[in-house]
Amino acid sequence: MEIFDTHTYLNADDFAGREAEELALAKEMGVTRHNVVGFDAPTIKRAIELAEEYPEIYATIGWHPTEAGSYNQEVEDMIVANL
């Protein structure tokens, strides 16, 4: 059986520099695909970078409601440009 992890945060600072190690560990447990969620500017950027670097990663980008106060046209342009 192959497992698709639909909501991961390998783009969080806690995993910086350990992404390959975490992916290898997940693969040992049968997780073969990952959806990395970007919810603010830094995590969106990192999710996209990871998806470009690792074929088993897909990026989902959006803006979390807790970040609503910092949403602006620049953010919207960044999101639209990466769709």
Residue frames relative to the residue before (quaternion, step in Angstrom):
aa qw qx qy qz dx dy dz
M 1.0000 0.0000 0.0000 0.0000 0.00 0.00 0.00
E 0.2251 -0.7470 0.6096 0.1404 3.54 -1.09 0.78
I 0.2157 -0.7792 0.5801 0.0995 3.55 -0.99 0.87
F 0.1865 -0.7451 0.6336 0.0930 3.55 -1.05 0.91
D 0.2353 -0.7598 0.5918 0.1306 3.58 -0.58 1.16
T 0.2568 -0.8434 0.4604 0.1038 3.55 -0.31 1.28
H 0.8031 0.1797 -0.0807 0.5624 3.60 1.17 -0.21
T 0.2172 0.7891 -0.5427 0.1887 3.58 0.08 1.28
Y 0.2823 -0.7584 0.5691 0.1456 3.52 -1.29 0.44
L 0.1112 0.8054 -0.5690 0.1232 3.58 0.76 0.99
N 0.6113 0.5511 -0.3349 0.4588 3.56 1.29 -0.21
A 0.4985 0.6458 -0.4296 0.3872 3.61 1.27 0.02
D 0.6468 -0.5476 0.3746 0.3760 3.56 -1.16 0.63
D 0.5809 0.6119 -0.3676 0.3913 3.60 1.08 -0.67
F 0.7493 0.3876 -0.2032 0.4970 3.59 1.12 -0.62
A 0.3626 0.7599 -0.4785 0.2494 3.60 1.26 -0.01
G 0.8257 0.1740 -0.1661 0.5102 3.54 -0.76 1.09
R 0.7113 0.4220 -0.2481 0.5044 3.59 1.27 -0.15
E 0.3350 0.7906 -0.4726 0.1984 3.57 1.26 0.09
A 0.6717 0.4979 -0.3076 0.4542 3.61 0.82 -0.95
E 0.6371 0.5268 -0.3159 0.4656 3.57 1.00 -0.83
E 0.6740 0.4902 -0.2897 0.4707 3.59 0.92 -0.91
L 0.6440 0.5136 -0.3226 0.4662 3.59 1.00 -0.77
A 0.6400 0.5186 -0.3229 0.4661 3.59 1.00 -0.79
L 0.6459 0.5122 -0.3111 0.4729 3.58 0.97 -0.84
A 0.6494 0.5095 -0.3145 0.4688 3.58 0.94 -0.88
K 0.6417 0.5327 -0.3235 0.4470 3.58 0.96 -0.86
E 0.6135 0.5477 -0.3381 0.4575 3.59 1.05 -0.76
M 0.7177 0.4215 -0.2326 0.5031 3.58 1.14 -0.64
G 0.6401 -0.5758 0.3082 0.4047 3.58 1.27 0.23
V 0.5181 0.6123 -0.4323 0.4120 3.59 1.26 0.11
T 0.0867 -0.8512 0.5177 -0.0050 3.56 -0.42 1.25
R 0.7671 0.1893 -0.1222 0.6007 3.59 1.27 -0.29
H 0.1278 -0.7979 0.5885 0.0256 3.54 -1.14 0.75
N 0.2062 -0.7267 0.6407 0.1374 3.54 -1.08 0.80
V 0.1295 -0.7976 0.5877 0.0412 3.58 -0.43 1.23
V 0.2635 -0.8127 0.5124 0.0871 3.53 -0.64 1.23
G 0.1565 -0.7606 0.6250 0.0800 3.56 -0.86 1.03
F 0.0690 -0.8456 0.5291 -0.0189 3.58 -0.68 1.08
D 0.7503 0.1216 -0.1310 0.6365 3.58 1.34 0.02
A 0.7639 -0.4064 0.2176 0.4516 3.60 -1.22 0.22
P 0.7122 0.4460 -0.3025 0.4498 3.66 0.69 -0.90
T 0.7009 0.4597 -0.2922 0.4605 3.61 0.92 -0.81
I 0.5784 0.5474 -0.3775 0.4726 3.59 1.17 -0.48
K 0.6551 0.5161 -0.3068 0.4586 3.58 0.86 -0.97
R 0.6979 0.4699 -0.2755 0.4651 3.58 0.86 -0.96
A 0.6141 0.5440 -0.3549 0.4482 3.62 0.99 -0.73
I 0.6598 0.4984 -0.3009 0.4751 3.57 0.96 -0.87
E 0.6355 0.5247 -0.3280 0.4618 3.60 0.95 -0.84
L 0.6705 0.4969 -0.3018 0.4608 3.59 0.90 -0.91
A 0.6512 0.5127 -0.3168 0.4612 3.59 0.97 -0.81
E 0.6533 0.4953 -0.3093 0.4818 3.57 1.09 -0.65
E 0.7002 0.4812 -0.2618 0.4579 3.59 1.09 -0.70
Y 0.7985 0.2286 -0.0874 0.5500 3.59 0.98 -0.86
P 0.4064 -0.7472 0.4676 0.2407 3.62 -0.57 1.09
E 0.6628 0.5140 -0.3104 0.4474 3.60 1.15 -0.44
I 0.6478 0.4965 -0.3148 0.4845 3.59 1.29 0.00
Y 0.1253 -0.7391 0.6594 0.0567 3.50 -1.14 0.89
A 0.2831 -0.7601 0.5610 0.1655 3.58 -1.01 0.76
T 0.1003 -0.7313 0.6709 0.0715 3.51 -1.14 0.81
I 0.0685 -0.8219 0.5654 0.0139 3.56 -0.72 1.02
G 0.1888 0.7530 -0.6103 0.1577 3.51 -1.11 0.81
W 0.4385 -0.6741 0.5226 0.2830 3.55 -1.25 -0.20
H 0.3581 -0.7597 0.5072 0.1932 3.56 -0.55 1.19
P 0.5938 -0.6051 0.3951 0.3539 3.62 -0.99 0.76
T 0.6208 0.5443 -0.3598 0.4346 3.61 1.07 -0.57
E 0.6846 0.4543 -0.2664 0.5040 3.57 1.28 -0.34
A 0.3282 0.8021 -0.4598 0.1938 3.59 1.30 0.04
G 0.6361 0.5649 -0.3307 0.4085 3.59 1.01 -0.73
S 0.7312 0.3943 -0.2381 0.5031 3.58 1.16 -0.47
Y 0.4436 0.6831 -0.4640 0.3483 3.59 1.26 0.17
N 0.1229 0.7823 -0.6001 0.1129 3.56 -0.91 0.95
Q 0.7477 -0.3982 0.2723 0.4564 3.58 -1.28 -0.03
E 0.6137 0.5510 -0.3482 0.4455 3.59 1.02 -0.73
V 0.6450 0.5077 -0.3090 0.4804 3.57 0.99 -0.86
E 0.6609 0.5071 -0.3093 0.4587 3.57 0.86 -0.94
D 0.6417 0.5207 -0.3207 0.4628 3.58 0.96 -0.83
M 0.6403 0.5225 -0.3208 0.4627 3.59 1.00 -0.84
I 0.6656 0.4967 -0.3069 0.4648 3.57 0.89 -0.92
V 0.6773 0.4924 -0.2967 0.4591 3.59 0.81 -0.97
A 0.6480 0.5319 -0.3189 0.4422 3.60 0.97 -0.80
N 0.7401 0.4054 -0.2182 0.4902 3.59 1.15 -0.56
L 0.4344 0.6896 -0.4722 0.3359 3.58 1.21 0.27
